[in-house]
C-alpha cells in the first residue's frame, strides 16, 4: 500500500504512519530511525550453550550471563583412578604420585633409578609356605618338623632367615642348590640365611651363611 505523504512539505517536516516516522529532507521523504525505532530494530538470538544472552528493547541493554559452576563442571567427567566431586579433582591409590608416601602394588617399573635407601618388608613366617607376597625378607623359627612349600613365581625371590634348623632340619620343596660343590643341600646351623629365587620355573637356593 503506497504511503500518502503530505503535499508541498517543508524541510524537516515529519510524517508518522503506524510506528514509523518519515522526515522530509527538502527533496524526499526518509525513514527516520528515532531511539525507539532503532531499539526495536535489534534482536538477539541465543543458540544455547553455557550461559545466556538477552536484549531489552525498551532500554537497549544487552545482558550476558556467564556459565555457572554447574555448567562448567558438566563438561568434565572422572576417569580411571580420578574422581571429580563438586569441582575438586583427586586421584585414588591406583595412581602413582610424585610426592608423599604411598603404597603401590602390581606395577611394572622400567629403568628405575633409586637414589635413597629402600626399606624392605620383614615378615615372620608362621606357616610353611614360601610366598614372596609376604615380603622379601622372611623369618622362621623351627620348633618341630616343617615341610616348606613353594609359591614363588618366575622373577621373585625371598631372603629366608631360619633358626632351629640344626635341631629340626626342614623338608624343602624341589630346589636346585647353588653351592661350590654343586646341587647339594647345605648343612644347617642354628641360625641360617638362605636366598631362594625362581627362574625358568626352577626354584634355586643358596645358603648365605650362619649367624651362630
C-alpha positions in Angstrom: 0.0 0.0 0.0 1.6 3.3 -1.1 2.1 6.0 1.6 0.1 9.2 1.3 2.7 11.8 2.2 1.6 15.4 2.7 1.8 17.6 -0.4 4.1 20.6 -0.5 6.2 19.6 2.6 8.8 21.9 4.1 12.3 20.9 5.0 12.5 18.7 8.1 8.8 18.1 8.2 7.8 14.8 9.8 5.1 12.3 8.9 4.2 9.3 11.0 2.5 6.2 9.8 1.8 3.5 12.4 5.1 3.3 14.3 7.3 4.7 11.6 8.3 8.3 11.2 9.4 9.9 7.9 11.3 13.2 7.6 11.4 15.4 4.5 15.0 16.5 3.7 14.0 19.0 1.1 14.0 16.5 -1.7 12.5 13.2 -0.5 10.8 11.6 2.5 13.3 9.4 4.5 12.5 6.9 7.2 13.7 8.3 10.5 15.3 5.9 13.0 14.4 7.5 16.3 15.5 5.9 19.5 12.5 3.6 19.8 12.7 2.6 16.2 16.4 1.7 16.5 15.9 -0.2 19.7 13.0 -2.2 18.2 15.0 -3.0 15.1 17.6 -5.0 17.1 17.1 -8.6 18.3 19.2 -11.3 19.9 19.3 -15.0 19.1 20.7 -17.2 21.9 21.5 -20.5 20.3 22.1 -22.3 23.6 25.2 -23.5 25.2 26.6 -22.4 28.6 25.4 -19.0 29.9 22.8 -16.8 28.3 22.4 -13.6 26.3 19.3 -11.4 26.4 18.3 -8.0 25.0 15.8 -5.5 26.5 14.3 -3.4 23.6 12.8 -0.9 26.0 16.2 0.1 27.4 18.6 -1.1 24.7 20.6 -3.1 27.3 22.3 -6.4 26.4 22.7 -8.8 29.3 25.2 -11.6 29.2 25.2 -14.2 32.0 28.3 -16.3 32.0 28.3 -20.1 32.6 27.7 -21.2 36.1 30.0 -23.6 38.0 27.5 -26.3 37.3 27.6 -25.6 33.6 31.4 -25.8 33.5 31.6 -29.0 35.6 29.1 -30.7 33.3 31.8 -30.8 30.6 34.2 -32.8 32.8 34.0 -36.4 33.8 36.0 -38.6 36.1 38.4 -41.2 34.7 40.2 -44.3 35.8 41.7 -43.6 39.2 40.5 -40.0 39.0 37.4 -38.7 40.9 35.6 -35.4 40.3 33.4 -34.2 43.2 32.0 -30.6 43.3 34.8 -29.4 41.1 37.5 -31.0 43.2 39.8 -33.4 41.3 41.6 -36.1 43.2 43.3 -39.4 42.5 43.0 -42.7 44.3 45.6 -45.2 45.4 45.8 -46.7 41.9 47.5 -43.6 40.6 51.2 -43.3 41.4 52.0 -39.8 42.8 55.3 -38.0 42.6 55.2 -36.7 46.1 54.2 -38.1 49.5 54.3 -41.6 50.9 52.3 -44.2 49.0 51.9 -47.9 48.9 51.7 -49.3 45.4 51.3 -52.9 44.1 51.1 -54.8 40.9 53.1 -52.3 38.9 55.9 -52.9 36.4 58.7 -50.4 36.6 61.2 -50.0 33.9 64.5 -48.1 34.1 64.1 -47.1 37.7 66.8 -45.1 39.4 66.8 -45.3 43.2 68.7 -42.6 45.0 68.0 -43.4 48.6 67.6 -46.3 50.9 65.0 -48.9 50.1 63.1 -50.3 53.1 62.1 -53.9 52.6 59.3 -55.6 54.4 60.2 -58.2 57.1 57.7 -61.0 57.7 57.5 -63.5 60.4 56.5 -66.7 58.8 54.0 -68.7 60.9 53.2 -71.3 58.3 55.5 -73.2 55.9 54.5 -71.7 52.5 57.4 -69.8 50.9 55.4 -67.0 49.3 57.2 -63.8 48.2 53.9 -61.8 48.6 54.5 -62.0 52.3 57.7 -59.9 51.9 61.2 -60.1 50.6 62.7 -60.9 54.0 61.1 -63.7 56.0 61.9 -65.1 59.4 61.0 -68.6 60.5 61.7 -70.3 63.9 61.7 -74.0 63.6 60.2 -75.8 66.6 59.3 -79.0 65.0 59.0 -80.9 61.7 58.5 -78.4 58.9 57.6 -79.1 55.3 58.2 -76.0 53.2 56.1 -75.5 50.1 57.0 -73.4 47.1 54.8 -70.4 46.0 57.5 -68.4 44.2 56.9 -67.4 40.6 59.5 -66.6 37.9 61.5 -63.5 38.8 60.6 -63.5 42.5 62.9 -64.1 45.5 63.0 -64.4 49.2 65.7 -64.0 51.8 64.8 -66.7 54.4 66.3 -66.5 57.9 65.6 -69.6 59.9 66.6 -70.7 63.4 66.4 -74.2 64.9 67.3 -76.0 61.6 70.1 -77.8 63.3 67.6 -79.4 65.7 64.7 -79.7 63.3 66.0 -80.0 59.8 63.2 -78.8 57.4 61.9 -80.7 54.4 62.4 -78.5 51.3 60.5 -78.4 48.1 62.4 -79.3 45.0 65.4 -76.8 44.9 68.5 -76.6 42.8 71.0 -75.6 45.4 73.8 -73.3 44.2 77.0 -74.2 46.1 80.7 -74.6 45.4 80.0 -78.4 45.4 77.1 -78.3 43.0 73.5 -79.1 43.8 74.0 -80.2 47.4 71.6 -79.4 50.2 73.5 -77.3 52.7 74.0 -78.4 56.3 72.0 -76.1 58.5 73.1 -74.5 61.8 71.2 -72.8 64.5 70.7 -69.6 62.5 70.9 -69.7 58.7 70.3 -67.2 56.0 69.1 -68.6 52.7 68.3 -66.9 49.4 65.5 -68.5 47.3 64.6 -67.4 43.8 62.8 -68.8 40.8 63.8 -68.6 37.1 62.5 -70.6 34.2 60.1 -72.4 36.5 63.0 -73.7 38.6 63.4 -72.9 42.3 67.0 -72.1 43.2 68.5 -71.7 46.7 71.8 -70.5 48.1 73.0 -70.7 51.7 74.4 -67.3 52.5 75.8 -68.0 55.9 75.2 -68.6 59.6 74.6 -66.1 62.4 75.8 -68.5 65.1 
